[in-house]
Amino acid sequence: MTENLNSAQISRYSIIHGGVQAWFQPREPSSAFQFFTPVTQLSRQLQRPQLTMAATRSSVLAAMLLLIPAAIVDAQFKCPKNRGQFEDPVQCDKYYVCDEGEATEKLCPDGLVFDPTIKLVNKCDQPFNVDCGDRFELQPAQGTTDYCPRKNGFFSHPDPSICNVFYSCINGEELEMSCTGGLHFDEKSGTCVWPDVAAREGCGSNANKKLNDGFQCPKETRYDKNGQVITHPNYPHPSDCSQFYYCLNGIEPRLGKCDAKMVYNEDLQRCDDPENVPECKDWYKEEDANKN
């Protein structure tokens, strides 16, 4: 069964409507479409006498109206060369692979954008490395956490007051990282810069907080033995071996407590057995004596 439909010129594509799959392709100069025999089980009903040609045409036209805008956009793209990869004119993470003049639409992984100037096969890169120009549109974000709003990229901490911490996201998996020496993370450049360069608002709003006992997070950045910044540094309590302080993201003070029979070991930056901390080795002896 064939049915000729007049419409604007459009490249070959398929539609599914009401369980019916149909293929359309331009005919000769008239640019009409040819409706080929559908392939699904439900489509075979179209060949039965009780369904009129008018009903068939109405169903097909309804599905076409939904798909024509996207199909026209694809039809408008013309390969500049027979082979190569070329950017979409409006969407920065969309591109086309041309082979013998035939264009195939592609998308960069979520969070990356297409850079036509890259000489490598993989031309998708971080947004701060690419000049998108007027290509402002992007695919819908696919991130599932506050730390990775998109599956790939570098993102600021979701708390706007924490400007020295950021996250590297690869396929939706985040890795927490910190800037050193009072620097702030700048999403535009993807690097740590001086606060006046980042010009972020609300940074350090928790930096001057004090606990009820007067403890305040020191301003100095703390490093581990490998020279890496400690994101949430710990500090010993001045009078209680079983307690310690920790500073969230280096600026917000909290009071922590070790598990039963444990004391804080400043050298290890964690709770430990009393015999391993000389100044706290007898911390629980009086308590044990009273129980006996």
C-alpha positions as CSV (number, residue, x, y, z in Angstrom):
1,M,0.0,0.0,0.0
2,T,1.4,3.4,-0.9
3,E,0.1,6.9,-0.2
4,N,1.7,10.1,-1.6
5,L,1.7,13.1,0.8
6,N,2.8,16.6,-0.2
7,S,5.0,18.5,2.3
8,A,8.1,20.7,2.6
9,Q,11.3,19.0,1.5
10,I,12.8,17.0,4.3
11,S,15.4,14.2,4.6
12,R,14.6,10.6,5.1
13,Y,13.5,9.7,8.6
14,S,11.1,7.4,10.5
15,I,8.2,8.1,12.8
16,I,6.2,5.9,15.3
17,H,2.7,6.9,15.9
18,G,0.0,4.8,17.5
19,G,2.2,1.7,17.2
20,V,2.9,2.3,13.5
21,Q,6.4,2.8,12.2
22,A,6.7,4.5,8.9
23,W,9.7,5.6,6.8
24,F,9.6,8.9,4.8
25,Q,12.0,10.0,2.1
26,P,11.9,12.8,-0.5
27,R,10.8,11.8,-4.0
28,E,12.0,13.4,-7.1
29,P,11.8,17.2,-7.7
30,S,8.3,17.3,-6.2
31,S,9.7,16.6,-2.7
32,A,6.6,14.5,-1.9
33,F,6.8,11.7,0.6
34,Q,6.2,8.0,0.1
35,F,4.6,6.0,2.8
36,F,6.2,2.6,2.8
37,T,4.5,-0.5,4.2
38,P,4.9,-0.4,8.1
39,V,6.8,-3.2,9.8
40,T,5.1,-3.6,13.2
41,Q,2.3,-6.0,13.9
42,L,-0.1,-3.1,14.6
43,S,0.8,-1.5,11.3
44,R,-0.6,-4.5,9.4
45,Q,-4.0,-3.3,10.5
46,L,-3.6,-0.4,8.1
47,Q,-3.8,-2.8,5.2
48,R,-7.2,-4.1,6.4
49,P,-10.2,-2.8,4.3
50,Q,-12.1,-1.4,7.4
51,L,-9.6,1.4,7.9
52,T,-10.1,4.1,5.4
53,M,-7.2,5.9,3.6
54,A,-8.4,9.2,5.2
55,A,-7.9,7.7,8.7
56,T,-4.4,6.5,7.7
57,R,-3.5,9.9,6.3
58,S,-4.8,11.7,9.5
59,S,-2.7,9.5,11.7
60,V,0.5,9.9,9.7
61,L,0.1,13.7,9.3
62,A,-0.4,14.1,13.1
63,A,2.8,12.3,13.8
64,M,4.6,14.3,11.1
65,L,3.7,17.6,12.7
66,L,5.5,16.5,15.9
67,L,8.7,15.6,14.1
68,I,8.9,18.1,11.2
69,P,10.7,20.9,13.2
70,A,13.6,18.7,14.3
71,A,13.8,17.0,10.9
72,I,13.9,20.4,9.2
73,V,16.8,21.5,11.4
74,D,18.8,18.3,10.4
75,A,17.9,18.8,6.8
76,Q,19.3,22.4,6.9
77,F,22.7,21.3,8.0
78,K,25.0,20.9,5.0
79,C,28.4,19.2,5.3
80,P,31.1,21.8,4.5
81,K,33.3,19.0,3.4
82,N,32.7,15.4,2.4
83,R,34.4,14.1,5.6
84,G,35.0,15.6,9.0
85,Q,33.4,16.8,12.2
86,F,31.6,20.1,12.3
87,E,29.9,22.1,15.0
88,D,26.1,22.7,15.2
89,P,25.3,26.4,14.5
90,V,23.3,26.9,17.7
91,Q,24.1,24.1,20.2
92,C,27.6,24.0,21.6
93,D,27.6,20.4,22.7
94,K,26.1,19.1,19.4
95,Y,28.2,18.3,16.3
96,Y,27.9,16.4,13.0
97,V,30.1,13.7,11.6
98,C,30.2,13.9,7.8
99,D,31.0,10.9,5.6
100,E,30.7,11.2,1.9
101,G,28.6,14.3,2.4
102,E,26.1,12.6,4.6
103,A,25.8,14.2,8.1
104,T,25.2,12.2,11.3
105,E,24.2,14.2,14.4
106,K,26.3,13.6,17.6
107,L,26.3,14.9,21.2
108,C,29.3,15.4,23.5
109,P,29.1,13.7,26.9
110,D,27.0,15.7,29.2
111,G,29.0,18.7,30.6
112,L,31.5,18.8,27.7
113,V,31.2,21.0,24.5
114,F,32.4,20.6,21.0
115,D,35.6,22.4,19.9
116,P,36.1,22.4,16.1
117,T,39.6,23.7,16.4
118,I,40.9,20.6,18.2
119,K,43.0,18.4,15.8
120,L,42.2,15.2,17.7
121,V,39.4,12.8,16.9
122,N,37.7,13.5,20.2
123,K,36.9,17.2,20.0
124,C,34.7,17.4,23.1
125,D,36.3,19.5,25.9
126,Q,35.6,21.4,29.1
127,P,33.5,24.5,28.5
128,F,36.2,26.8,30.0
129,N,38.6,25.7,27.2
130,V,36.2,26.3,24.4
131,D,34.9,29.5,22.8
132,C,31.3,28.6,21.9
133,G,30.6,32.0,20.4
134,D,26.9,32.3,19.6
135,R,26.3,28.6,20.2
136,F,24.5,29.1,23.6
137,E,22.2,26.0,23.6
138,L,23.1,22.8,25.5
139,Q,21.5,19.4,25.9
140,P,19.4,19.0,29.1
141,A,21.6,18.4,32.2
142,Q,21.9,14.7,33.3
143,G,23.5,15.2,36.7
144,T,21.9,13.5,39.7
145,T,23.6,15.2,42.6
146,D,24.2,18.7,43.9
147,Y,27.9,18.2,43.5
148,C,27.7,17.1,39.8
149,P,24.9,19.2,38.2
150,R,26.2,17.7,34.9
151,K,27.9,14.3,34.5
152,N,31.3,15.8,33.5
153,G,33.1,19.0,34.5
154,F,34.4,21.0,37.4
155,F,31.8,22.6,39.7
156,S,31.8,24.8,42.7
157,H,30.6,23.6,46.1
158,P,26.8,23.8,46.3
159,D,27.1,26.0,49.4
160,P,27.9,29.5,48.1
161,S,29.8,30.3,51.3
162,I,32.3,27.6,50.6
163,C,34.5,28.9,47.8
164,N,37.7,27.0,48.3
165,V,36.2,23.6,47.6
166,F,35.1,22.3,44.2
167,Y,34.3,19.0,42.6
168,S,35.7,17.1,39.6
169,C,33.0,15.0,38.0
170,I,33.6,12.2,35.6
171,N,30.5,10.2,34.4
172,G,28.6,11.5,37.4
173,E,31.2,10.4,40.0
174,E,32.5,13.4,42.0
175,L,35.9,13.9,43.5
176,E,36.2,16.6,46.1
177,M,39.1,19.0,45.7
178,S,40.4,22.1,47.5
179,C,42.2,25.3,46.5
180,T,45.4,26.1,48.4
181,G,46.5,29.2,50.2
182,G,43.3,31.3,50.4
183,L,42.4,30.9,46.7
184,H,38.8,30.5,45.5
185,F,37.6,28.2,42.7
186,D,36.4,30.0,39.5
187,E,34.1,27.9,37.3
188,K,34.6,30.2,34.4
189,S,38.3,29.4,34.2
190,G,38.2,26.0,35.9
191,T,41.0,26.9,38.2
192,C,41.8,28.3,41.6
193,V,42.4,32.1,41.6
194,W,42.7,35.0,44.0
195,P,39.3,36.0,45.6
196,D,39.3,39.4,43.9
197,V,39.6,37.6,40.5
198,A,36.9,35.0,41.2
199,A,34.6,37.8,42.5
200,R,32.2,35.3,44.1
201,E,29.6,36.5,46.5
202,G,29.0,35.1,50.0
203,C,32.4,33.5,50.3
204,G,33.6,32.9,53.9
205,S,30.3,33.8,55.5
206,N,30.8,31.0,58.0
207,A,34.5,31.8,58.5
208,N,34.2,33.9,61.6
209,K,31.8,31.5,63.5
210,K,32.7,30.5,67.1
211,L,31.5,27.7,69.2
212,N,30.1,28.3,72.6
213,D,33.5,27.5,74.2
214,G,35.1,30.1,72.0
215,F,36.8,27.9,69.5
216,Q,37.3,29.4,66.1
217,C,38.8,27.7,63.0
218,P,42.4,29.0,62.4
219,K,42.9,30.9,59.2
220,E,46.1,28.9,58.3
221,T,45.6,26.2,55.7
222,R,46.7,22.7,57.0
223,Y,48.5,20.2,54.8
224,D,49.0,16.4,55.2
225,K,52.4,14.6,55.0
226,N,52.1,14.6,51.2
227,G,51.7,18.3,50.9
228,Q,48.0,18.1,50.1
229,V,45.4,20.5,51.6
230,I,43.4,18.9,54.4
231,T,39.8,19.8,53.5
232,H,38.3,19.3,56.9
233,P,41.2,19.7,59.4
234,N,41.0,18.5,63.0
235,Y,42.2,20.2,66.2
236,P,42.7,18.9,69.7
237,H,40.4,20.0,72.6
238,P,42.4,21.9,75.2
239,S,40.9,20.1,78.2
240,D,39.1,17.0,77.1
241,C,41.1,14.1,75.6
242,S,37.9,12.4,74.3
243,Q,36.9,15.4,72.2
244,F,38.3,17.4,69.3
245,Y,37.3,20.1,66.9
246,Y,37.0,19.9,63.2
247,C,36.5,22.6,60.6
248,L,34.2,21.9,57.7
249,N,35.9,23.0,54.5
250,G,38.4,24.7,56.8
251,I,36.1,27.5,58.0
252,E,33.1,26.2,59.9
253,P,33.9,24.9,63.4
254,R,32.3,21.7,64.8
255,L,32.8,19.7,68.0
256,G,33.6,16.0,67.6
257,K,33.8,13.2,70.1
258,C,35.8,9.9,70.0
259,D,34.2,6.5,70.5
260,A,34.1,5.0,74.0
261,K,37.6,4.4,75.6
262,M,39.3,6.3,72.7
263,V,41.2,9.7,72.8
264,Y,42.2,12.1,70.2
265,N,45.7,11.7,68.7
266,E,46.9,15.0,67.2
267,D,49.8,13.3,65.4
268,L,47.5,10.9,63.5
269,Q,44.6,13.4,63.2
270,R,42.1,10.8,64.5
271,C,41.0,9.0,67.6
272,D,43.3,6.4,69.0
273,D,43.9,4.1,72.0
274,P,45.0,6.1,75.2
275,E,48.3,4.3,75.5
276,N,49.3,5.8,72.1
277,V,48.8,9.3,73.4
278,P,51.1,10.0,76.3
279,E,49.3,13.1,77.6
280,C,46.0,11.2,77.6
281,K,47.1,7.7,78.6
282,D,45.4,7.9,82.0
283,W,42.2,9.7,80.8
284,Y,39.8,6.8,81.6
285,K,41.6,5.4,84.6
286,E,39.7,7.5,87.1
287,E,36.4,6.6,85.4
288,D,37.2,2.9,85.5
289,A,38.2,3.1,89.2
290,N,34.9,4.7,90.1
291,K,33.0,1.9,88.4
292,N,34.9,-0.7,90.5
